[in-house]
């Protein structure tokens, strides 16, 4: 086996708040090889983004970080900001959720692209300009020569995200971290941006960490999946293994809360009731127990470790649930769904003929005239 490009071991991140110490990340470990994509998935507050910021070295100085982050043979924890700056944008880059805040509003798109190129490479102005135009063309910006002179506010959200991806591709990084890069975009543009990130990965040979709460994005992009809850990993597996042989109730709940195009019958989505816990003074119990439909008394007495499940090799598929051995393919336990379908409420109008129902909206003689 080759050495992983990124190796994270027992990463812990905590910071002080008015109500106590927030344990945002509570011991996460994973390896990522070059050219592969790791999907990190979970609800808001599960520790996904804090993990990525810790890897990038972008957390505040008052945040306490422990563990190990080895990137391309170098330990990142303990490096100064100056040392990390030489790695960021060159060895590892990040695509943020909001592209508008990622770009400086007072500088043109071209100036920001050229800066990303020249800060790490010795290029002449002409070479940097030509490379920047080429990058804009690669990410699908029309008329790239002219758009080099444009400012971020003159671009749509999807085009701004394309520019951010172009900047990420500029120096052919070894690791791209994408922190929910499609959240603020409509569905059509989302698909284009995901394809663009895959294209960037193919052109640079980079590894990718895709951070998302959308299991559909995970299915489209990831090779391996890490499910996080309450600051800890609760299931790790290759993507096909996780989708077809899910063994953690929280992961099953995430899958049950998204629409299925492979099901002909119409079924209501199954929500996960309740909210994630506050990460302050957590009790020694499974943090998902209060929301879990199959929780037993033992779930409230200690927090389960991440252990091997299934018949794969050691470490291939792991889950943090004391009942994972009882869960079978399809998210079943004792032949019944872990998250049963909610009853469909009977409509009060079901027994009333359509012609006898009261009018909700009525429009008559509606006209539209142009002012020009």
C-alpha positions in Angstrom: 0.0 0.0 0.0 1.2 3.5 -0.7 1.4 6.1 2.1 -1.7 8.2 2.3 -1.6 11.8 1.2 -3.5 12.9 4.3 -3.5 11.1 7.6 -5.6 12.4 10.5 -5.3 10.7 13.9 -7.4 11.4 17.0 -8.1 15.0 16.0 -9.8 17.0 18.8 -10.9 20.6 18.6 -12.4 22.6 21.4 -13.0 26.2 22.2 -14.3 28.2 25.1 -17.8 29.7 25.1 -19.9 31.6 27.7 -21.7 28.4 28.7 -18.6 26.2 28.8 -16.1 24.4 26.7 -17.4 23.3 23.3 -15.9 20.0 22.1 -16.5 20.6 18.4 -14.4 17.6 17.2 -14.0 14.7 19.6 -11.4 12.3 18.1 -11.6 11.8 14.3 -9.2 9.6 12.4 -9.0 8.8 8.7 -6.6 8.3 5.8 -7.0 9.8 2.3 -5.0 8.6 -0.7 -4.1 10.7 -3.8 -6.9 10.8 -6.4 -9.6 9.6 -4.1 -12.6 11.4 -2.7 -13.7 11.3 0.9 -17.3 12.4 1.7 -17.8 13.8 5.2 -21.5 14.0 5.9 -23.7 15.0 8.8 -26.1 17.6 10.0 -25.1 21.2 10.9 -23.1 21.2 14.0 -21.6 17.8 13.6 -18.1 19.0 13.3 -17.5 18.7 9.5 -16.4 22.3 8.8 -14.3 22.6 12.0 -12.4 19.5 10.9 -11.7 21.0 7.5 -10.6 24.3 9.0 -8.3 22.5 11.4 -6.7 20.7 8.4 -6.2 24.0 6.6 -4.9 25.7 9.7 -7.6 28.4 9.6 -8.9 28.2 13.2 -8.4 31.0 15.7 -5.4 30.9 18.0 -7.6 30.5 21.1 -8.9 27.2 19.8 -7.4 24.1 21.4 -6.3 21.4 18.8 -4.7 18.1 19.6 -4.0 14.9 17.7 -2.1 14.6 14.4 -2.6 15.9 10.8 0.1 14.6 8.4 -0.1 16.0 4.9 2.3 14.8 2.2 4.7 13.6 4.9 4.5 16.8 7.0 2.9 17.3 10.4 0.7 20.4 10.0 -0.2 20.8 13.7 2.4 23.1 15.3 3.4 24.9 12.1 3.3 28.6 12.1 0.9 30.6 10.0 3.8 31.6 7.7 4.8 28.0 7.2 1.1 27.0 6.5 0.8 29.8 4.1 3.5 28.3 1.9 1.4 25.1 1.8 -2.1 26.6 1.4 -3.0 27.5 -2.1 -0.2 25.3 -3.4 -0.3 21.9 -1.7 -3.9 22.1 -0.3 -6.8 24.4 -1.1 -10.3 25.0 0.1 -13.5 25.8 -1.8 -15.9 27.5 0.6 -19.6 27.4 0.8 -20.2 31.1 0.0 -18.2 32.1 -3.1 -18.9 35.8 -2.7 -17.1 35.9 0.7 -14.2 33.9 -0.8 -13.5 36.6 -3.3 -12.2 40.1 -2.6 -14.9 42.5 -3.8 -12.6 45.4 -4.7 -10.2 43.4 -6.9 -11.1 42.1 -10.4 -11.4 38.4 -11.1 -8.3 38.5 -13.2 -6.2 40.2 -10.4 -7.2 37.5 -7.9 -6.4 34.7 -10.3 -3.1 36.2 -11.2 -2.2 36.6 -7.5 -3.0 33.0 -6.8 -0.7 32.0 -9.6 2.3 34.3 -8.9 2.4 34.0 -5.1 3.6 30.4 -5.4 5.2 30.4 -8.9 7.7 32.6 -10.7 5.6 33.7 -13.7 5.8 36.8 -15.8 2.7 39.1 -16.1 2.1 37.8 -19.6 2.4 34.1 -18.6 0.2 34.6 -15.5 -2.5 36.4 -17.6 -2.5 33.7 -20.2 -2.8 31.0 -17.5 -5.6 32.8 -15.8 -7.6 33.1 -19.0 -7.0 29.5 -19.6 -8.3 28.6 -16.2 -11.5 30.7 -16.7 -12.1 28.9 -20.0 -11.5 25.5 -18.3 -14.2 26.2 -15.7 -16.7 27.3 -18.3 -16.7 31.1 -18.0 -17.8 32.6 -21.3 -15.6 35.3 -23.0 -12.8 34.7 -20.4 -10.6 37.5 -21.8 -13.3 40.1 -21.1 -14.4 38.6 -17.8 -10.9 38.8 -16.4 -11.7 42.5 -15.9 -15.0 41.9 -14.1 -15.6 42.2 -10.4 -17.2 39.4 -8.2 -20.5 41.3 -7.9 -20.9 41.2 -11.7 -21.0 37.3 -11.6 -23.9 35.1 -10.6 -23.5 32.7 -7.7 -22.7 29.8 -9.9 -20.1 31.7 -12.0 -18.5 33.0 -8.8 -18.1 29.4 -7.6 -16.5 28.5 -10.9 -14.0 31.3 -10.4 -13.2 29.9 -6.9 -12.7 26.5 -8.4 -10.4 28.1 -11.0 -8.3 29.6 -8.2 -8.2 26.2 -6.5 -6.9 24.6 -9.7 -4.3 27.3 -10.3 -1.3 25.6 -8.8 -2.4 22.0 -9.3 -2.9 21.2 -5.6 -2.6 17.8 -4.0 -5.7 18.1 -1.8 -8.9 20.0 -2.5 -11.3 20.5 0.4 -14.8 21.5 -0.7 -17.0 22.7 2.2 -20.6 22.4 1.0 -19.8 24.1 -2.3 -23.3 23.7 -3.8 -25.5 24.8 -0.8 -26.4 28.2 -2.1 -27.0 27.2 -5.7 -30.0 25.8 -7.6 -30.1 22.1 -8.5 -29.0 22.5 -12.1 -26.0 24.6 -11.2 -25.2 22.2 -8.3 -24.7 19.4 -10.8 -22.5 21.5 -13.0 -20.3 22.6 -10.0 -19.9 19.0 -8.8 -18.9 18.0 -12.4 -16.4 20.8 -12.4 -14.8 19.7 -9.1 -14.5 16.2 -10.6 -12.9 17.8 -13.6 -10.5 19.8 -11.4 -9.6 16.6 -9.6 -9.0 14.7 -12.9 -6.7 17.5 -14.2 -4.7 18.0 -11.0 -4.7 14.4 -9.7 -5.7 15.8 -6.3 -7.4 14.0 -3.5 -10.8 15.6 -2.5 -12.6 16.0 0.8 -16.3 16.7 0.0 -18.1 18.1 3.1 -21.9 18.1 2.8 -25.2 17.3 4.5 -26.6 15.9 1.2 -26.4 12.2 0.7 -27.1 12.7 -3.0 -23.9 14.6 -3.3 -22.0 11.9 -1.5 -23.4 9.2 -3.8 -22.3 11.2 -6.9 -18.8 12.2 -5.8 -17.4 10.1 -3.0 -15.2 6.9 -3.0 -15.4 6.6 0.8 -17.8 8.1 3.3 -17.3 9.3 6.9 -20.6 10.1 8.8 -20.2 12.5 11.7 -22.5 13.2 14.6 -21.9 15.3 17.7 -18.2 15.8 16.7 -17.4 12.2 16.3 -17.4 9.7 13.4 -20.3 7.3 13.7 -19.8 5.3 10.5 -17.0 4.8 7.9 -17.3 2.8 4.8 -16.7 2.8 1.0 -19.6 4.6 -0.6 -21.4 1.6 -2.1 -21.0 -0.3 1.2 -22.5 2.5 3.2 -25.5 2.9 1.0 -26.3 -0.8 0.7 -25.2 -2.1 4.1 -25.8 0.8 6.4 -25.2 -0.2 10.1 -25.6 3.0 12.1 -29.2 4.3 12.8 -28.1 7.9 12.2 -26.8 7.0 8.7 -30.0 5.1 8.0 -32.0 8.2 9.1 -30.0 10.5 6.7 -30.6 8.1 3.8 -34.3 7.9 4.7 -34.7 11.7 4.6 -33.8 12.1 0.9 -36.1 11.4 -2.1 -35.6 8.1 -3.9 -35.7 8.0 -7.7 -35.4 4.2 -7.8 -38.7 3.7 -6.0 -41.9 3.6 -8.1 -44.3 3.9 -5.2 -44.9 7.2 -3.5 -43.7 7.2 0.1 -43.3 10.0 2.6 -39.8 11.0 3.6 -38.9 9.8 7.1 -37.4 12.7 9.2 -35.0 12.2 12.1 -36.9 13.7 15.0 -35.3 16.0 17.5 -32.0 18.1 17.3 -28.4 17.3 17.7 -27.0 17.7 21.3 -25.0 20.8 22.4 -21.4 19.8 22.5 -20.8 21.0 26.0 -20.3 18.5 28.9 -21.8 15.6 27.0 -22.7 12.7 29.2 -21.1 9.3 28.7 -23.8 7.9 26.5 -24.5 7.5 22.8 -25.2 11.1 21.7 -27.8 9.9 19.2 -29.7 7.8 21.8 -32.4 10.5 22.5 -33.3 10.5 18.8 -32.8 6.9 17.9 -35.9 4.7 17.4 -34.1 1.5 18.5 -32.2 2.8 21.5 -32.1 0.6 24.6 -31.1 1.2 28.2 -27.4 0.3 27.5 -27.3 3.2 24.9 -27.6 5.7 27.7 -24.8 4.2 29.9 -21.8 4.6 27.7 -20.7 6.0 24.3 -20.0 3.3 21.8 -16.6 3.1 20.0 -16.2 2.8 16.2 -15.8 -0.9 15.6 -15.6 -3.2 12.5 -18.9 -4.4 11.1 -19.7 -6.6 8.1 -17.4 -9.1 6.5 -14.9 -6.8 4.8 -11.2 -6.3 5.7 -10.2 -4.6 9.0 -11.2 -1.0 9.1 -13.2 -1.1 5.8 -16.6 -0.7 7.4 -17.0 0.6 10.9 -19.9 1.8 12.9 -20.5 3.2 16.4 -23.6 1.4 17.6 -24.0 -1.4 20.1 -26.9 -2.8 18.0 -25.1 -2.6 14.6 -24.8 -6.4 14.5 -28.7 -6.6 14.6 -29.2 -4.3 11.7 -29.5 -5.9 8.3 -29.3 -4.7 4.7 -32.0 -2.1 3.8 -31.9 -0.5 7.3 -34.0 -3.3 8.9 -33.9 -4.7 12.4 -36.0 -7.8 13.2 -37.4 -7.5 9.7 -38.8 -4.0 10.3 -37.4 -0.6 9.3 -35.2 1.1 11.9 -37.1 4.3 10.9 -40.7 3.2 10.2 -42.7 5.1 7.7 -44.9 7.8 9.3 -48.7 7.2 8.8 -50.1 9.2 6.0 -52.8 11.6 7.4 -56.2 11.3 5.8 -57.1 14.5 4.0 -60.2 16.2 5.3 -61.1 16.9 1.6 -60.8 13.2 0.6 -64.6 12.6 0.9 -65.6 15.9 -0.8 -66.0 15.9 -4.6 -63.6 18.3 -6.3 -66.4 20.5 -7.7 -67.8 21.0 -4.2 -64.5 22.0 -2.5 -64.1 25.7 -1.6 -62.0 27.9 -3.9 -58.5 28.6 -2.7 -57.4 31.0 -5.4 -59.4 32.6 -8.2 -57.9 34.6 -11.1 -60.0 36.5 -13.7 -59.0 38.7 -16.7 -55.3 38.9 -15.6 -53.3 41.1 -18.1 -49.6 42.0 -18.3 -48.4 45.0 -20.2 -44.9 46.1 -20.9 -43.9 49.7 -19.9 -41.7 50.2 -23.0 
